[in-house]
Amino acid sequence: MPAKLWPAGDVQRELEHEQTIEAAAYGDVHLAGVLAEGVLFDRCDFRRTGFAGAFLPSVRFVDCVVDTADLSNVRAEKARLQRVTLSGCRATGLACNDGLLSDVAFVDCKVDLTNWRFARFDVVTFERCNLAGADFTEADLRGVSFIGCDLSRAQFHKATMAGARFRRCELQGVGGITSWEGAVVHPDDLLELSYVLAGALGIVVEPADQ
């Protein structure tokens, strides 16, 4: 981040297609429902910024900080995030399918029911995030780590999982478990995962008292 950021003015708030925005501080700015394709945010700071319902295909965030922003129901197909931290954000229903994330950290974020289909994750961490019902169908997860996350009912159908790391996560009802070849799972998660795998293989597990 640069030493000095300039408060976002009218030019930075009224987004246009293919616009480049550098070193801007958005703060309590409301961009809900905005429509702009191919926007580049370079070294920008977003704190309590509202993007809810925005349509931002092919948006790029480079060297940005996103703190307690509202990204719920944002459509950001083919988005590119590079060296970005997101903390305390609400992003329920975010669509980032076919996106590319590199050196990105999500911390204490609500990212449930999100769409990550066909996305690629390169050195990405989700820590203490709610990812319930997230869709990672055919995503490349080889560079992602999930730490203390709720992944219940998340879908991993045909995802590339070799090297993906899971540590103390909620995994109840995850889909696509047969795609987990090469995933690295913490011992604390093995018991719950074994029930999911048994169900996928058609194995009936009797109650312990029978």
Backbone as a ProteinNet text record, in pm:
[ID]
protein_1_A
[PRIMARY]
MPAKLWPAGDVQRELEHEQTIEAAAYGDVHLAGVLAEGVLFDRCDFRRTGFAGAFLPSVRFVDCVVDTADLSNVRAEKARLQRVTLSGCRATGLACNDGLLSDVAFVDCKVDLTNWRFARFDVVTFERCNLAGADFTEADLRGVSFIGCDLSRAQFHKATMAGARFRRCELQGVGGITSWEGAVVHPDDLLELSYVLAGALGIVVEPADQ
[TERTIARY]
84.5	0	87.9	48.5	125.7	117.4	212.1	214.3	92.2	39.2	-76.7	-183.2	-306.4	-420.8	-512.5	-570.5	-659.3	-804.5	-885.1	-1027	-1095	-1174.8	-1243.2	-1340.1	-1322.3	-1410.4	-1515.5	-1578.5	-1685	-1634.8	-1513.7	-1459.7	-1441.3	-1394.5	-1371.7	-1501	-1604	-1730.8	-1821.3	-1816.6	-1900.5	-1821.3	-1818.1	-1731.9	-1775.4	-1674.2	-1697.4	-1623.7	-1661.8	-1596.6	-1447.8	-1364.4	-1219.6	-1150.2	-1208.3	-1148.1	-1036.3	-929.9	-820	-820.9	-822.3	-826.2	-706.3	-625.9	-502.9	-502.9	-453.8	-427.1	-546.2	-664.7	-785	-834.5	-885.5	-945.5	-1096	-1169.6	-1313.1	-1393.4	-1348.6	-1421.2	-1568.3	-1655	-1800.2	-1865.1	-1821	-1874.2	-1970.7	-2082.7	-2183	-2180.3	-2143.4	-2138.1	-2235.4	-2338.7	-2434.6	-2501.1	-2504.9	-2573.2	-2500.9	-2376.6	-2302.7	-2273.3	-2265.4	-2234.6	-2113.4	-2002.5	-1881.9	-1795.4	-1748	-1669.4	-1522.7	-1433.9	-1291.3	-1227.4	-1285.7	-1228.6	-1105.3	-1001.1	-880.3	-868.6	-867.4	-838.9	-695.2	-607.8	-465.7	-427	-383.9	-339.7	-448.8	-566.7	-680.8	-720	-786.8	-829.3	-981.9	-1048.7	-1194.7	-1232.6	-1292.3	-1334.2	-1480.6	-1561.5	-1706.8	-1768.9	-1705.5	-1756.2	-1868.1	-1973.4	-2087.1	-2089.7	-2069.4	-2074.3	-2196.6	-2286.4	-2393.5	-2466.1	-2477.2	-2550.9	-2481.1	-2353.7	-2281.4	-2252.6	-2241.2	-2207	-2072.6	-1965.4	-1828.9	-1752	-1793.7	-1722	-1579.1	-1486.2	-1343.8	-1280.3	-1335.7	-1275.2	-1140.5	-1047.9	-915.5	-887.7	-845.1	-798.9	-652.3	-563.1	-419.7	-367	-300.9	-242.3	-347.6	-460.1	-571.1	-600.5	-661.1	-709.5	-860.1	-935	-1081	-1124.1	-1181.2	-1212.1	-1359.5	-1431.3	-1573.4	-1657.9	-1627.9	-1705.1	-1823.1	-1924	-2039.6	-2028.3	-1996.5	-1982	-2091.5	-2199.5	-2303.7	-2367.9	-2386.7	-2452.2	-2381.9	-2253.9	-2175.2	-2147.3	-2165.3	-2131.2	-1997.4	-1895.3	-1759.7	-1696.3	-1765.3	-1712	-1576.4	-1482.9	-1348.6	-1271.9	-1303.9	-1231.3	-1087.3	-998	-858.2	-822.4	-779.8	-736.1	-591	-505.6	-363	-313	-258.1	-208.2	-318	-421.6	-537.6	-570.9	-605.3	-655.4	-799.4	-884.5	-1025.1	-1053.6	-1099.3	-1125.3	-1259.8	-1335.1	-1463.3	-1565.1	-1550.8	-1641.1	-1762.1	-1872.3	-1990	-1997.8	-1993	-1993.7	-2087.4	-2197.1	-2294.8	-2342.3	-2336.4	-2385.2	-2290.7	-2169.5	-2070.6	-2044.2	-2040.6	-2008.5	-1873.9	-1774.9	-1639.4	-1595.8	-1690.1	-1659.8	-1560.6	-1473.9	-1369.2	-1270.7	-1259	-1168.6	-1029	-936.3	-799	-761.6	-724.1	-685.1	-541.8	-455.7	-314.6	-269.1	-213.1	-169.5	-284.6	-389.8	-511.2	-544.8	-590.6	-631.3	-770.9	-858.7	-991.1	-988.1	-1019.2	-1014.8	-1147.2	-1211.9	-1337.6	-1442.2	-1453.3	-1548.9	-1668	-1781.7	-1902	-1912.5	-1871.5	-1866.7	-1947.2	-2062.2	-2148.3	-2223.5	-2261.4	-2337.8	-2266.8	-2135.5	-2057.3	-2028.6	-2001.9	-1977.4	-1831.9	-1753.5	-1612.6	-1587.2	-1688.1	-1673.2	-1561.5	-1476.4	-1367.6	-1262.8	-1268	-1170.1	-1037.9	-930.9	-797.6	-747.4	-696.9	-648	-497.9	-418.2	-273	-226	-192.7	-153.5	-267.4	-375.5	-494.8	-531.6	-566.5	-604.3	-743.5	-827.1	-954.6	-940	-949.6	-932	-1054.5	-1114.9	-1234.4	-1345.4	-1367.4	-1469.1	-1588.9	-1705.6	-1826.5	-1840	-1812.9	-1821.1	-1930.8	-2029.3	-2136.2	-2205.9	-2217.9	-2286.4	-2208.6	-2080	-1999.2	-1979.7	-1966.8	-1956.5	-1817.8	-1735.9	-1601.8	-1595	-1704.6	-1707.5	-1600.3	-1516.6	-1410.4	-1312.2	-1303.1	-1203.3	-1067.3	-959.8	-824.1	-786.9	-791.4	-770.5	-633.7	-540.7	-411	-333.4	-365.6	-290.6	-371.3	-474.1	-561.3	-551.3	-568.1	-572.3	-700.2	-772.8	-893	-860.8	-869.8	-833.7	-952.6	-1007.7	-1118.6	-1241	-1270	-1381.6	-1502.2	-1619.3	-1741.4	-1761.7	-1737.5	-1752.2	-1870.4	-1960.3	-2073.7	-2152.2	-2183.8	-2260.4	-2187.9	-2059.6	-1983.1	-1966.4	-1957.7	-1950.7	-1810.8	-1750.2	-1616.3	-1615.4	-1724.9	-1736.1	-1632.3	-1551.6	-1448.1	-1344.6	-1328.6	-1225.4	-1088.3	-984.2	-846.1	-798.7	-770.8	-753.7	-612.9	-524.5	-392.3	-320	-288.8	-219.8	-310.4	-439.9	-533.7	-531.7	-532.3	-516	-640.5	-681.3	-798.7	-756.7	-784.3	-745	-859.3	-912.4	-1020.4	-1137.5	-1189.4	-1301.6	-1428.6	-1542.6	-1672.2	-1696.6	-1706.1	-1713.4	-1840.8	-1938.4	-2061.3	-2133.2	-2163.5	-2243	-2171.1	-2036.4	-1965.6	-1992.2	-1999.2	-2023.1	-1895.4	-1892.7	-1776.2	-1656.5	-1682.4	-1572.9	-1478.8	-1526.4	-1440.1	-1337.1	-1345.4	-1246.5	-1132.7	-1131.1	-1035.5	-899.2	-867.2	-737.6	-624	-532.2	-417.4	-439.3	-562.6	-589	-521.1	-480.3	-412.6	-510.6	-547.7	-652.3	-594.2	-627.5	-581.2	-647.4	-576.1	-634.6	-768.1	-788.2	-914.1	-1033.8	-1008	-1116.8	-1146.3	-1064.4	-1076.5	-1205.5	-1249	-1367.4	-1490.6	-1512.9	-1629	-1618.5	-1497.9	-1479	-1503.8	-1474.5	-1495.1	-1642.9	-1730	-1874.1	-1920.5	-1865	-1900.5	-1855.5	-1734.1	-1680.7	-1760.8	-1797.9	-1878.3	-2011.3	-2072.9	-2199.3	-2184.4	-2072.5	-2049	-2028.3	-1976	-1950.7	-2068.5	-2176.3	-2292.8	-2281.1	-2186.6	-2167.5	-2264	-2334.1	-2427.8	-2356.8	-2352.3	-2286.5	-2393.6	-2388.8	-2488.1	-2459.8	-2566.5	-2545.7	-2462.5	-2386.8	-2294.6	-2363.5	-2492.2	-2559.3	-2623.1	-2605	-2664.5	-2562.5
-119.5	0	124.4	227.2	351.9	423.6	515.1	588.5	677	727.2	816.7	768.3	762	727.2	848.6	863.3	975.9	930.9	1006.1	969.1	958.8	855.1	834.5	948.9	1013	1121.5	1072.5	1165	1128.3	1037.8	1063.5	982.2	838	817.9	682.7	614.6	691.3	633.6	595.5	673.2	646.8	561.1	431.9	341.2	330.4	321.5	303.7	179.4	128.4	11.9	40.9	-58	-53	60.8	107.6	216.2	163.9	242.1	209.7	309.6	258	342.3	306.9	407.5	384.9	461.7	394.5	457.2	535.3	473.3	540.2	473.8	556	506.9	524.4	413.6	420.6	441.7	388.3	413.2	376.2	456	430.1	473.3	413.5	447.1	337.8	376	279.3	265.8	146.1	115.3	3.1	-9.9	-118.4	-109.8	-224.4	-233.6	-172.3	-126.9	-64.3	-166.1	-120.2	-205.5	-149.4	-225.4	-182.2	-304.4	-316.6	-432.9	-396.1	-487.8	-470	-361.5	-326.9	-223.1	-277.4	-194.3	-230.1	-140.2	-201.7	-132	-165.4	-65.5	-85.7	-12.2	-86.7	-29.1	57.7	-2.4	69.1	8.4	89.6	48.1	61.5	-48.7	-50.5	-84.3	7.9	-15.2	23.3	-77.1	-59.8	-15.3	-51.3	-16	-111.7	-58.7	-142.1	-170.9	-298.9	-342.6	-430.2	-444.6	-544	-536.3	-652.7	-661.2	-601.4	-562.4	-503.4	-607.8	-563.8	-649.9	-601.4	-676.6	-634.3	-746.1	-786	-892	-850.2	-945.4	-924.2	-813.5	-786	-686.9	-737.3	-644.9	-680.4	-599.2	-670.4	-607.3	-644	-546.1	-570.8	-490.3	-558.6	-493.4	-410.6	-475.1	-404.6	-463	-379.7	-420.8	-399.6	-503.8	-497.1	-536	-441.6	-463	-431.4	-528.7	-516.4	-458.6	-499.9	-456	-550.5	-500.8	-582.6	-620.9	-746.8	-798.5	-898.7	-894.9	-994.5	-982.2	-1097.8	-1109.6	-1031	-1005	-941.8	-1044.6	-1005.6	-1090.9	-1044.3	-1126.9	-1090.7	-1205.5	-1250.1	-1358.1	-1317.6	-1411.9	-1391.6	-1282	-1262.8	-1165.3	-1210.4	-1114.7	-1141.7	-1069.1	-1145.3	-1087.5	-1125.3	-1025.3	-1050.5	-969.3	-1037.1	-975.5	-889	-958.1	-892.1	-958	-877.9	-931.8	-884.7	-978.7	-947.4	-994.4	-906	-941.8	-886	-971.1	-929.5	-890.9	-943	-905.1	-997.6	-943.4	-1023.5	-1040.5	-1166.1	-1191.9	-1307.3	-1318.9	-1423.9	-1412.7	-1524.1	-1526.1	-1466.1	-1430.8	-1379	-1480.9	-1434.1	-1521.2	-1480.6	-1567.4	-1542.1	-1659.6	-1713.6	-1829.5	-1792.9	-1889.2	-1872.2	-1762	-1735.8	-1631.2	-1685.2	-1594.4	-1628.7	-1551.3	-1624.6	-1562.9	-1603	-1503	-1528.9	-1445.6	-1510.9	-1443.8	-1365.1	-1438.2	-1377.1	-1441.6	-1360.6	-1412.4	-1363	-1458	-1427	-1460.9	-1364.9	-1386.9	-1340.9	-1430.5	-1397.4	-1341.4	-1403.1	-1355.8	-1450.9	-1394.8	-1473.3	-1488.6	-1603.7	-1629.4	-1755.4	-1767.5	-1882.5	-1867	-1980.7	-1985.5	-1913.4	-1910.4	-1844.1	-1938.8	-1880.9	-1956.9	-1939.7	-2049.1	-2049.4	-2150.2	-2180.2	-2281.1	-2242.7	-2338.2	-2323.4	-2219.6	-2170	-2071.4	-2140.3	-2062.1	-2113.2	-2038.9	-2116.5	-2060.6	-2086.4	-1979.7	-1990.3	-1916.6	-1993	-1939.5	-1854.3	-1921.5	-1856.1	-1921	-1840	-1889.6	-1840.5	-1933.7	-1899.9	-1935.4	-1837.7	-1862.6	-1814.9	-1907	-1879.4	-1817.5	-1875.1	-1824.2	-1917.9	-1860.7	-1939.1	-1960.9	-2083.1	-2120	-2223	-2225.3	-2324.5	-2311.2	-2423.4	-2424.9	-2365.2	-2335.4	-2280	-2384	-2336.8	-2426.2	-2413.4	-2519	-2523.3	-2623.8	-2644.9	-2741.2	-2710.6	-2809.8	-2803	-2688.7	-2641.8	-2540.2	-2604.9	-2527.2	-2572.5	-2523.6	-2615.6	-2582	-2625	-2648.9	-2701.6	-2604.3	-2475.8	-2379.2	-2314	-2383	-2320.7	-2391.5	-2314	-2368.8	-2321.1	-2415.3	-2383.7	-2409.6	-2306.4	-2318.3	-2274.6	-2368.6	-2335.9	-2282.9	-2336.8	-2287.4	-2381.1	-2323.9	-2402.2	-2429.7	-2554.2	-2596.3	-2692.5	-2691.1	-2782.7	-2759.4	-2870.3	-2871.8	-2805.2	-2775.8	-2721.1	-2828	-2785.4	-2877.5	-2874.6	-2994.6	-3006.6	-3099.4	-3109.4	-3203.1	-3171.8	-3270.9	-3262.6	-3153	-3111	-3012.4	-3078.7	-3000.3	-3047.5	-3017.4	-3122.7	-3106	-3136.5	-3187.7	-3228.9	-3110.8	-3123.2	-3018.1	-2923.4	-2925.6	-2842.8	-2888.2	-2793	-2826.3	-2788.2	-2878.1	-2857.5	-2880	-2783.1	-2795.4	-2748.8	-2843.2	-2815.6	-2742.4	-2804	-2747.2	-2828.7	-2763.5	-2831.1	-2884.9	-3018.6	-3081.2	-3162	-3141.3	-3219.3	-3194	-3302.3	-3293.7	-3239.7	-3235	-3186.1	-3278.5	-3220.6	-3298.6	-3314.1	-3416	-3438.2	-3494	-3569.8	-3619.8	-3712	-3775	-3863.5	-3785.3	-3653.2	-3569.5	-3526.3	-3573.8	-3525	-3593.9	-3658	-3726.1	-3624.5	-3651.1	-3564.2	-3451.2	-3434.5	-3330.2	-3365.3	-3263.7	-3282.3	-3243.8	-3340.5	-3320.6	-3337.3	-3246.9	-3256	-3376.3	-3444.9	-3561.7	-3533.5	-3412.3	-3379.9	-3383.7	-3374.1	-3372.2	-3509.1	-3607.9	-3737.4	-3810.3	-3804.9	-3879.6	-3832.9	-3703.7	-3650.8	-3678.9	-3665.8	-3690	-3835.9	-3926.5	-4068.9	-4100.4	-4032.2	-4052.8	-4003.5	-3891	-3837.9	-3933.6	-3985.8	-4079	-4208.2	-4254.7	-4376.8	-4358.2	-4242	-4215.6	-4210.6	-4153.6	-4144.5	-4282.3	-4375.6	-4511.4	-4605.2	-4551.9	-4634.8	-4722.3	-4693.5	-4771.2	-4722.4	-4815.4	-4781.3	-4797.7	-4689.5	-4691.7	-4708.1	-4819.3	-4842.8	-4755.6	-4718.7	-4644.6	-4727.1	-4659.2	-4726.9	-4818.3	-4796.5	-4876.5	-5001.1	-5028.9	-5150.7	-5262
0	0	0	-74.3	-76.7	57.8	80.5	207	221.7	109.8	115.6	18.6	67.7	-16	-29.1	-146.7	-170.6	-155.2	-79.7	-65.4	-201.6	-218.4	-345.6	-373.3	-488.3	-528.6	-626.6	-694.7	-788	-899.6	-948.4	-1057.8	-1013.1	-891.1	-840	-796.4	-767.4	-722.1	-838.8	-945.4	-1061.8	-1161.3	-1133.7	-1208.8	-1354.4	-1442.2	-1584.7	-1633.1	-1747.6	-1805.6	-1829.2	-1798.2	-1822.8	-1747.2	-1640	-1562.7	-1473.7	-1457.6	-1366.1	-1250.8	-1128.3	-1009.6	-923.3	-889.2	-815.3	-683.3	-578.1	-447.7	-394.4	-398.4	-349.7	-221	-130.2	-6.1	-16.6	-14	-35.7	92.4	203.9	328.3	319.1	379	381.4	250.4	142	9.6	-32.9	-92	-134.8	-286.8	-332.9	-475.3	-508.7	-428.1	-445.7	-582.9	-650.9	-778.4	-895.9	-877.3	-986.7	-1096.7	-1221	-1335.4	-1407.2	-1409	-1478.8	-1506.3	-1628.6	-1668.9	-1683.3	-1636.9	-1656.6	-1572.8	-1458	-1370.9	-1299.7	-1287.4	-1213.5	-1091.3	-972	-847.4	-807.5	-811	-784.2	-656.2	-554.8	-426.7	-363.8	-351.2	-293.1	-158.5	-78.4	55.2	63.4	101.7	111.7	255.6	326	464.4	479.3	512.1	523.4	390.8	281.6	148.7	109.9	49	9.9	-138.9	-174.9	-314.1	-341.7	-247.9	-258.8	-393.1	-458.7	-583.8	-704	-690.8	-803.7	-911.3	-1035.1	-1148.2	-1202	-1168.8	-1200.3	-1271.1	-1389.3	-1460.1	-1493.3	-1479.5	-1510.8	-1426.7	-1308.5	-1219.8	-1170.2	-1141.4	-1088.6	-962.6	-857.9	-734.8	-716.9	-715.1	-701.4	-583.7	-488.8	-371.4	-296.8	-263.2	-198.2	-60.1	24.3	155.6	157.5	194.3	198.3	339.6	412.8	554.3	580.7	636	672.6	558	437.5	321	298.2	227.2	191.8	44.1	19.3	-116.6	-149.1	-75.6	-93.9	-231	-293.7	-424.9	-535.3	-517.1	-624.1	-733.2	-858.1	-971.1	-1026.9	-1009.4	-1050.4	-1128.2	-1232.4	-1314.4	-1373.5	-1374.7	-1428.9	-1355.2	-1227.6	-1146.6	-1124.4	-1102.1	-1071.9	-942.9	-841.2	-714.9	-692.2	-674.2	-655.1	-535.7	-438.5	-315.4	-250.7	-206.2	-146.1	-12.6	87.1	213.3	231.7	272.9	302.3	443.6	528.6	667.2	711.8	782.6	836.5	732.3	611.9	502.5	495	442.8	414.7	263.2	216.8	73.2	38.4	110.7	81.8	-62.8	-136.3	-273.1	-375.6	-336.6	-431.6	-542	-667.3	-780.7	-837.9	-818.3	-868.5	-955.5	-1030.1	-1112.7	-1223.5	-1255.1	-1356.2	-1317.8	-1187.7	-1141.8	-1113	-1083	-1047.2	-922.3	-816.3	-690.5	-659.5	-638	-611.2	-491.6	-390.3	-267.4	-205.6	-170.7	-116.3	17.6	112.4	243.1	278.1	314.3	367.1	516.2	601.1	745.6	807	881.3	950.2	853.1	737.2	636.3	624.3	588	561.8	410.1	361.5	217.3	185.1	247.4	223.9	91.9	34.7	-90.5	-204.6	-201.2	-304.6	-421.4	-537.4	-659.4	-701.9	-689.5	-728.5	-841	-918.6	-1024.2	-1120.9	-1150.8	-1247.4	-1205.9	-1082.9	-1037	-1002	-1004.4	-969.8	-846.4	-749.3	-623.8	-612	-605.1	-596.4	-470.5	-367.2	-235.8	-179.2	-144.8	-91.1	42.5	140.6	272.7	311	356	419.1	567.3	654.2	797.9	874.5	949.4	1030	944.3	828.8	736.8	729.3	705.5	682	532	487.2	346.5	323.1	410.7	398.8	263.1	194	66	-48.8	-29.5	-138	-248.3	-371	-487	-549.8	-532.7	-590.1	-706.3	-774.7	-884.2	-988.5	-1017	-1117.4	-1093.2	-968.7	-934.6	-912.9	-931.1	-904	-764.1	-667	-525.9	-475.4	-564.1	-521.2	-432.7	-438.2	-358.5	-248.3	-197.7	-98.3	36.5	144	279.4	347.1	408	484.8	632.3	715.5	856.3	941.3	1018.1	1107.3	1035.6	916.7	834.9	841.5	820.2	806	657.4	616.7	477.9	461.7	555	547.2	418.8	353.6	227.8	111.5	126	13.6	-93.6	-219.1	-331.4	-394	-406.7	-464.2	-585.5	-655.1	-767	-875.1	-907.9	-1011.6	-986.1	-861.8	-828.6	-826.5	-853.3	-842.8	-701.8	-623.1	-478.9	-427.4	-511.1	-463.3	-398.7	-269.9	-197.5	-121.7	-148.5	-71.2	74.3	167.3	308.8	388	476.5	561.1	706.1	791.5	932.1	1021	1099	1194.9	1128	1023.8	950.5	971.3	954.3	955.7	815.4	803.2	671	651.6	734.6	726.3	593.9	523.8	402.3	280.8	281.2	163.4	44.6	-74.8	-195.2	-276.9	-362.1	-446.3	-371.5	-263.6	-180.6	-257.9	-363.6	-442	-523.6	-523.5	-593.2	-501.1	-376.2	-277.9	-284.1	-389.6	-399.1	-385.3	-293.1	-272.5	-173.6	-123.8	-24.8	107.4	182.6	311.2	421.6	504.7	605.1	745	834.7	973.7	1041	1131.3	1198.6	1266.1	1317.2	1384.1	1289.2	1159.6	1060.8	1001.2	1033.3	966.4	1001	1126.4	1166.3	1089.1	1088.1	1017.2	867.2	813.5	671	635.7	728.4	701.1	682.9	757	740.1	602.6	558.9	427.6	318.5	331.8	232.9	231.4	349.5	356.4	284.4	303.3	236.9	86.1	38.6	-105.4	-166.9	-87.4	-136.6	-112.1	-54.7	-27.6	93.4	181	302.7	410.5	472.4	580	713.6	791	921.3	1028.2	1102.5	1206.4	1328.3	1401.9	1527.1	1624.4	1709.2	1798	1897.9	1932.5	2034.4	1977.2	1848.6	1791.9	1779.9
[MASK]
++++++++++++++++++++++++++++++++++++++++++++++++++++++++++++++++++++++++++++++++++++++++++++++++++++++++++++++++++++++++++++++++++++++++++++++++++++++++++++++++++++++++++++++++++++++++++++++++++++++++++++++++++

